[in-house]
Amino acid sequence: MSRPPLLTLCAVALFSATCFPIIASAQPAPRSAPVDTATVLNTARQRIALFQARWQQAWIRSDINAVSGETDKKVRAMRITYGHCDYVYGRGNGRPMIPVWGTPDTVFTPIVSNNSAYALCPSWLLGTMPRDMDEARYPDAAIRTGDTLHIRQMREDLIRSLDGFQDLLPEDGFLRMQRVRFLVDAHRYDRAERALDTCGDTFACLSLRGYVAHERGDVSRADSLFVEATSRLDELSACSWIDLRQLLPDPPSDSPRDEYAFTPCSERHKIARMFWWLSDPLFSVAGNERRATHFARRVWYGLHSGMDRDQRHDWRKDYGGDAVEELITRYGPPSAALWIGEKEDRLHDSHVGELHAGPYTTVEYTSGRQSFTPSLSAVYSPYSVGDSSWQLHQRDSTHDAMDRGRIWWPHEHMAFEGRIAEMPLGQVAMLRRYTGVTLAVTHNLFGRADTVLTNLRRDSAEAVLVVSPAPDTMNTLGRGRVHPGGSLFTSALIPSEPAVVSVEARHPRLRNLFGRSRFGVRPPAALSALAAGQLDISAPVFYDAARGGTPPDAPGMFPHMLATTMLRQGDRIGIFWETYGVTPGDSVQFRVAIERTTRTGFLQRIGEVTRLRDVPLRALGIAWRDPDTRTTMSEGPSIMPRAISLDLGDLEPGEYRVVVEARVPGGQPVRSERALTIIGR
């Protein structure tokens, strides 16, 4: 039953070519002749319909050959299952679910139409394909060679026709959009930009320019154009344009769409600003590629849904067009859409009744996609974010993850030119200075299995530390290098204000491989804010006591700063801290303690009390009065650096906190702490 709609579409298109000679000539009418707007637009639509029908015929001829030659029966079976997404899935927790290929115990939520029985199951697991076969980039990639030249020539003829129609109706938005769409499909980016030369600076014109810039790879310019286009909209229109609902996970997750749906427009603008700020893949690269990609997808959908049917998809809401729109918004145009066959189309239609939205296909994407949008909780509290606020990609290999029944199934993703790996965060130290705070950050690239991190630690990768206190404000304040051992250290003097910090490492030769660690900080006030006679102390910093000795100051400690807060029994730990505001000549009483924070079992506590067995220590401490009153004098309050080393050999495995306390005679003690994990030998 998929054939009659296709033949009908062809018949209508061919009939229109006979009825309207302007289709064949593609020449504008004489200027003196009156222009019948309705006739011109109707002719243009039917010319487009003719091209779409011929394109679909060529695609189906090619797909018949491609699918019938499928050698992997398992992949073929799963493609049919995913192509029948809307009636294969079961129900779980009141939501439609479908098994993930290769993991029968893992399910995901398909994209379900709210207006029909149609649903879509996107996949990036059914096979691999070369990048030059990605149909999102090369629309004709699935058409066999024998038909490709003919389709390209037809597209050129259509473009010339649309040029002529635009001459007749120079201000018509539909014609302008379709010209840009087909010029971009043909990779004629210069001509597409020239087609917008006289367009002006309205929202429609700026967004079309942004789309062309994005498709030609000028992401920074595209992002700027989309931001400018959004500023041209009134509040109500902008509220619809920046709507993030389809990028938020479905209920019953922790970020339900329903909550967002009732958010006032003014608040949505604030949420969108924070959302795209945190979604920027790399703060150190100009432009926000994830934001630009999102709005390019919105424009792509607008261009393609100008007709009821467009190549493979039916855009009408009653035929599942709303599900296709959500698919495009969350994942972008498919890299491949394989037809499951005429027999499967008939079976499909027999299930969905009067839908007849065939030909039905899978929707597949190239591997190596990445997810950059943060959790909604991170959007509301950006200065408390950690690497758990993002899951950029599957950390394990797909094969290993399938064996364990775990598959990375993000709510959204994008194709990124390169690959970004999450670098595990080691320590973050913040030491007060008169004009700001010295931020020191360490990472251990051995702490997580990832091919990108392996490549970074093998070479002396370059790193930058970017501090962003607010959206669109990126300050590169520090630089560093990955040491051959796999550790990374960066530091910078930063302002005393909340900020999101992004440490970004780049491979020195493979320039498309990046490591990234992004987290929020709330620095203490600068020393200039410390009142006279007031005492303060920094959080303790762990360093390698075996190599670092007793460092005289922070610069002497930084080269030995540990890239982890997880140590083994028997290790010797160096602890460094600074005390602020000590009056020269005053002696200071210090106390350093390591205290257990995890509870022990009942029998173990009985053993400790009765000493029936040898029980390792669960705490240790040391206190002393330091007669050494030397301080580092700078502008304003003094800085007293101190360091000691402690043996962890007698402490049992578990969670601890290292507490450092300082007190001057007659004053109240000040204290700070840092978490520490001890594991077995």
Summary of the structure (lengths in Angstrom):
residues: 681
radius of gyration: 31.2
end to end distance: 67.8
largest distance: 108.9
contacts: 2174
relative contact order: 0.08
helix: 38%
strand: 24%
